[in-house]
Amino acid sequence: MGLFMACVAWAQTSAAVPAAAKAPLVIAHVAPTSGRFALHAEADRRGAEMAIEEFNARGGVLGREVVLVARDPTLDKARAAQVAQQLITESKVGFLLGAIDSGVAASMSAVCQQYGVLFINTNSSAPSESVENAHRSKFTFDANGANFNRALLQYALAQRPGKRVVLLTEDNDWGRSNAAASRAIVAEYGGSVVGEVLVPVALPDPAGALRQVAAIAADVVAVNVSGSNQIRLFAQIDPAVFEAQSWVVGEVDWEELYPAPGTPRPLYGTTWAWNLDTPGTAQFVARYRERYRHTQRLPYPGDVTHAAYLATKALLSAMERTGSTDNHALIRALEGMRWSARERMQHDDAYMDPVSHHLQQTIYIATWKPRPDRPELSQVILGHLPPAQVRYAPEGKTQLEPLASMPHYAP
């Protein structure tokens, strides 16, 4: 049964599963399907689909077919909490996976913690997700802005005799969390923050925001603006500006690059690229292109799809390792998971930090050399750093809820 038909079948007949049959294992993919993260949500869902289809092709997990259902939590945190509540108490899903937006992730994962339901945060990168908004039932698989900015700011400050930094920050949970982490990193590498420009999430006036940045004398501009706002912002910038100042962007996803291939970009961070020469990458790209050959949207996979694919595989593999869907067993298994560089399609081994529940992985420094005719060839990887060199120190003091305090949940 195809994944889409499996979703339909579950929705129509889940209440009438024969007693002799094993009920499907239902995972809810939760990501905003409209607005500035709509393309990210589609890419994230594709990664989860690919992982689930691999497991179903060999008989499912623990003899149960895995079914993916999709719900849009929107970008409203209160609405996202309601969606999580409904999925758990009414739809009776087994696990929640996705997020994209860090505020949505924080809201939904707080509800999951109350019920003991595992929340797999595939792709939201606020440092707060693994510190103040961390939970025993949540595992975060994307690198965060502190990881990226540690690599990028160290590099940028080393290239400039002056060390003055201005922050251009999106005024939301993600932006503020990344800016706070950046301030500490700037100070660590001998710089000083001389100003900050906060921009509304709607970014009504990108040119005006850039004028405010230009009015502040600085050597480095550290940008924490996300989603399609990045496209709108950088479309306003003369590339010559990048010669006069070092501009860095905490993270740029493939979904912010491919749709605007002619838009220049400065240095940015990522966790994976389709053209890496790492083991397994070419095979993964080929599977993706075969699976989604019918669509013109995102004909190549990016870091969002890669992260969701491996996060979903980690969850399903934990069930196979433990022979159980019990949340306590799965949490203990995930807390001890390690992956080889080959398994991750990266340059370094990775591991799940048991203290913060945040994946520690390779960080790549990249830039974009616009080729509007062949956008898939525009991304250039300049280097990479191992997990130990980009670790976010506050994660060492993350306080998770005691496992014993969580209710057991075994879907």
C-alpha positions in Angstrom: 0.0 0.0 0.0 1.4 3.4 -0.9 2.0 5.9 1.9 -0.8 8.3 0.8 -3.3 5.5 0.5 -2.2 4.2 3.9 -3.0 7.6 5.4 -6.5 7.5 3.8 -7.2 4.0 4.9 -6.2 4.7 8.5 -8.4 7.8 8.6 -11.4 5.8 7.2 -11.1 2.4 8.9 -8.9 2.7 12.0 -11.8 2.1 14.2 -12.5 -1.3 12.5 -9.2 -3.1 12.6 -9.8 -6.8 12.9 -8.8 -8.3 16.3 -6.4 -10.7 14.7 -4.5 -7.9 12.8 -1.9 -5.7 14.3 -3.0 -2.1 14.4 -0.9 0.3 12.3 1.6 2.5 14.1 0.5 6.0 13.5 2.9 8.9 13.4 1.7 12.5 13.0 3.7 14.8 10.9 3.2 18.4 12.2 4.5 21.3 10.2 3.0 24.6 8.9 1.8 23.9 5.4 1.1 27.5 4.5 3.0 30.7 4.9 6.7 31.2 4.9 7.7 27.7 5.9 5.4 25.8 3.5 8.2 24.6 1.4 10.2 23.5 4.4 7.2 21.5 5.6 6.9 19.7 2.3 10.6 18.9 2.3 10.4 17.7 5.9 7.5 15.4 5.2 9.3 13.9 2.2 12.2 12.9 4.5 9.8 11.2 6.9 8.0 9.5 4.0 11.2 8.1 2.6 12.2 6.6 6.0 8.8 5.1 6.6 8.6 3.6 3.2 11.9 1.9 3.7 10.7 0.2 6.9 7.3 -0.7 5.5 9.0 -2.3 2.5 10.5 -4.8 4.8 7.4 -5.5 6.9 6.9 -2.4 9.0 8.1 -2.1 12.6 7.4 -4.9 15.1 5.1 -6.4 12.5 3.0 -3.2 12.2 2.6 -1.0 9.2 3.8 2.5 9.9 1.3 5.2 8.8 2.1 8.9 8.5 -0.7 11.4 8.9 -0.2 15.1 8.4 -1.6 18.0 10.4 -1.0 21.7 10.0 -0.3 23.3 13.5 0.0 26.8 11.8 2.5 29.3 13.1 0.3 30.2 16.1 1.6 28.6 19.2 -1.7 28.4 21.0 -3.3 26.7 18.0 -0.3 24.4 17.7 -0.9 23.3 21.3 -4.5 22.5 20.5 -3.5 20.4 17.5 -1.1 18.4 19.7 -3.8 17.9 22.3 -6.3 16.7 19.6 -3.8 14.3 18.0 -3.0 12.7 21.3 -6.4 12.5 23.0 -8.7 12.2 20.0 -6.8 10.8 17.1 -4.7 8.6 19.4 -1.5 8.9 17.4 1.6 7.3 18.7 4.2 9.9 18.0 4.6 13.5 16.8 7.3 14.5 14.4 8.2 17.7 12.6 7.8 21.3 13.8 10.0 23.5 11.5 9.1 26.6 13.6 10.8 26.7 17.0 7.9 28.4 18.8 5.6 25.7 17.4 8.0 23.0 18.5 8.1 24.4 22.1 4.4 24.7 22.3 3.6 21.2 20.9 6.3 19.4 22.8 5.1 20.8 26.1 1.8 19.1 25.5 3.5 15.9 24.5 5.5 15.9 27.8 2.3 16.0 29.8 1.1 12.8 28.2 4.5 11.1 27.8 4.2 11.2 24.0 7.6 11.4 22.2 8.1 14.5 20.1 10.8 14.2 17.4 11.8 17.8 16.5 13.2 17.2 13.0 14.0 20.8 11.9 13.8 23.8 14.2 17.0 25.4 15.2 16.5 27.7 18.2 19.1 27.0 20.8 16.3 27.2 23.4 14.9 23.9 22.0 17.7 22.1 23.8 18.0 24.2 26.9 15.0 26.1 28.4 12.4 24.4 26.2 13.9 20.9 26.3 11.9 18.0 27.6 12.5 14.4 28.5 10.1 13.3 25.7 11.6 15.6 23.0 14.6 14.9 20.8 16.0 17.6 18.6 17.7 16.5 15.4 18.6 19.8 13.6 21.7 21.7 14.5 20.9 25.0 16.2 21.8 28.6 15.5 24.4 28.5 18.2 26.2 25.6 16.5 26.1 27.5 13.1 27.0 30.9 14.5 30.0 29.5 16.5 31.5 28.2 13.3 30.6 31.3 11.2 31.4 34.1 13.7 34.8 32.6 14.5 35.6 32.5 10.8 34.3 36.0 10.1 35.9 37.7 13.0 39.3 36.1 12.1 39.1 37.7 8.7 38.5 41.3 9.8 40.9 43.5 11.7 37.9 45.2 13.3 35.7 43.2 15.5 32.5 45.2 15.6 29.3 43.1 15.1 25.8 44.2 14.4 22.9 41.7 14.8 20.0 41.6 12.4 17.4 39.6 14.3 13.9 38.2 13.6 11.7 39.1 16.5 10.5 35.7 17.5 11.6 32.8 19.7 14.0 31.5 17.1 15.6 34.8 16.3 15.9 36.1 19.9 17.4 32.7 21.1 20.0 32.7 18.3 20.9 36.4 18.9 21.4 35.7 22.6 23.7 32.8 21.8 25.6 34.9 19.2 26.3 37.7 21.7 28.3 35.2 23.9 30.1 33.8 20.9 31.1 37.3 19.7 32.6 38.1 23.1 34.4 34.8 23.2 36.2 35.5 20.0 37.2 39.0 20.9 34.4 41.0 19.2 31.8 43.4 20.5 28.1 43.8 19.6 27.7 47.4 18.6 24.0 47.3 17.8 21.0 45.2 16.9 18.2 45.6 14.4 15.0 43.7 15.3 12.7 43.0 12.4 9.0 41.9 12.7 8.3 38.3 11.6 6.2 39.7 8.7 9.3 41.6 7.5 7.1 44.4 6.0 10.1 46.6 5.0 13.3 44.6 4.2 14.9 47.6 2.6 14.3 49.7 5.7 15.8 47.0 7.9 18.9 47.1 5.7 19.1 50.9 5.9 19.1 50.5 9.7 22.0 48.0 9.5 24.0 50.3 7.2 23.7 53.2 9.7 25.6 51.2 12.3 29.4 51.1 11.8 30.3 47.4 11.9 32.7 44.9 10.5 30.5 41.9 10.7 26.7 41.5 10.2 25.2 38.4 11.9 21.8 37.6 10.4 19.2 35.5 12.1 16.3 35.8 9.7 14.4 32.6 8.6 12.2 31.1 5.9 11.2 33.0 2.9 12.1 36.2 4.7 15.7 35.4 3.8 14.9 35.5 0.1 13.1 38.9 0.5 15.9 40.3 2.5 18.9 39.3 0.3 17.1 40.2 -2.9 17.5 43.8 -1.7 21.3 43.6 -1.1 24.0 44.7 -3.6 26.6 41.8 -3.5 29.3 44.5 -3.2 28.2 44.9 0.4 29.5 41.5 1.2 33.0 42.7 0.2 32.9 45.7 2.5 31.6 43.7 5.5 31.5 40.1 6.5 27.9 38.9 6.5 27.0 35.6 8.0 23.6 33.8 8.3 23.1 31.4 11.1 21.4 28.8 8.9 20.2 28.8 5.3 18.1 25.8 4.3 17.9 24.5 0.7 14.3 25.6 0.7 15.5 29.2 1.0 18.1 28.8 -1.7 16.6 26.8 -4.6 13.5 29.0 -5.1 15.7 32.1 -5.6 18.7 30.9 -7.5 19.8 34.4 -8.6 19.8 35.9 -5.2 23.3 36.4 -3.7 24.1 35.0 -0.2 27.0 35.5 2.2 28.5 32.7 4.3 26.0 30.4 6.0 25.8 27.2 7.9 24.1 23.9 7.0 24.2 20.2 8.1 24.2 18.5 4.7 24.1 19.1 1.0 23.1 16.9 -1.9 26.5 17.3 -3.6 28.7 16.2 -0.7 31.2 13.5 -1.5 30.3 11.5 1.6 29.4 7.8 1.5 25.7 7.2 0.9 24.9 10.7 -0.3 24.7 9.9 -4.0 22.5 6.8 -3.3 20.1 8.9 -1.1 19.9 11.6 -3.7 19.1 9.0 -6.4 16.3 7.5 -4.3 14.8 10.9 -3.6 14.9 11.9 -7.3 13.2 8.7 -8.3 10.6 9.0 -5.5 9.7 12.6 -6.3 10.4 12.7 -10.1 6.8 13.7 -10.7 7.2 17.2 -9.1 9.1 20.3 -10.2 9.3 21.5 -6.6 12.6 20.7 -4.9 14.0 18.2 -7.5 17.0 17.7 -5.3 16.9 17.0 -1.5 18.4 19.4 1.0 19.3 19.6 4.7 15.7 19.6 5.8 14.8 16.4 4.0 18.0 14.8 5.2 17.4 15.7 8.8 13.8 14.5 8.8 14.7 11.2 7.1 17.4 10.4 9.6 15.3 11.5 12.6 12.4 9.3 11.5 14.8 6.4 11.0 16.2 6.9 14.5 12.8 6.7 16.0 11.8 3.6 14.1 15.2 1.9 14.7 14.8 2.6 18.5 11.5 0.6 18.4 13.3 -2.3 16.6 16.2 -2.3 19.0 14.0 -2.3 22.1 11.2 -4.5 20.6 8.8 -2.0 22.1 6.9 1.2 21.6 7.0 2.0 25.3 8.0 5.6 25.7 10.4 4.9 28.6 12.2 2.2 26.7 12.5 4.4 23.6 13.8 7.4 25.5 16.5 5.3 27.1 17.4 3.9 23.6 17.5 7.3 21.9 19.6 8.8 24.7 22.3 6.3 24.0 22.2 6.4 20.2 25.4 7.0 18.2 25.8 7.1 14.4 28.8 6.7 12.2 29.7 9.3 9.7 28.7 6.8 7.0 25.2 6.4 8.5 24.8 10.1 8.7 26.2 10.9 5.2 28.4 13.4 6.9 32.1 13.8 7.7 32.0 13.0 11.4 30.3 10.6 13.7 27.2 11.9 15.5 25.6 11.2 18.8 22.5 12.1 20.8 23.4 14.2 23.8 21.7 12.5 26.8 21.6 15.7 28.8 20.0 18.0 26.3 18.4 15.5 23.9 20.1 17.4 21.0 21.9 15.7 18.2 25.6 16.6 18.0 26.7 16.5 14.4 29.0 18.0 11.6 28.5 21.6 10.7 29.3 22.8 7.2 30.3 26.4 6.2 28.9 27.2 2.8 28.2 30.0 0.3 26.1 30.5 -2.8 27.5 31.3 -6.2 24.4 32.1 -8.2 23.7 29.9 -11.3 20.1 30.6 -12.2 20.3 28.1 -15.0 21.5 25.3 -12.8 20.6 26.2 -9.2 21.5 22.8 -7.9 25.1 23.7 -8.7 25.1 27.0 -6.9 25.8 25.9 -3.4 29.5 25.6 -2.5 30.7 23.9 0.6 33.8 25.6 2.0 34.6 23.5 5.0 33.2 21.5 8.0 33.7 21.3 11.7 33.2 18.3 14.0 30.6 18.3 16.8 33.1 19.1 19.6 34.1 22.3 18.0 30.6 23.8 17.6 29.0 22.5 20.8 26.6 24.9 22.6 28.0 25.0 26.1 24.7 25.8 28.0 23.3 22.4 26.9 25.6 20.8 29.4 23.3 22.2 32.1 20.0 21.4 30.6 17.5 20.2 33.1 15.1 17.5 31.8 12.1 16.1 33.7 12.9 12.8 35.5 12.0 9.8 33.4 10.3 8.3 36.4 7.8 11.2 36.6 6.5 10.6 33.1 3.5 8.4 32.5 4.1 5.3 30.5 2.7 5.4 26.9 3.0 2.5 24.5 1.0 3.1 21.3 
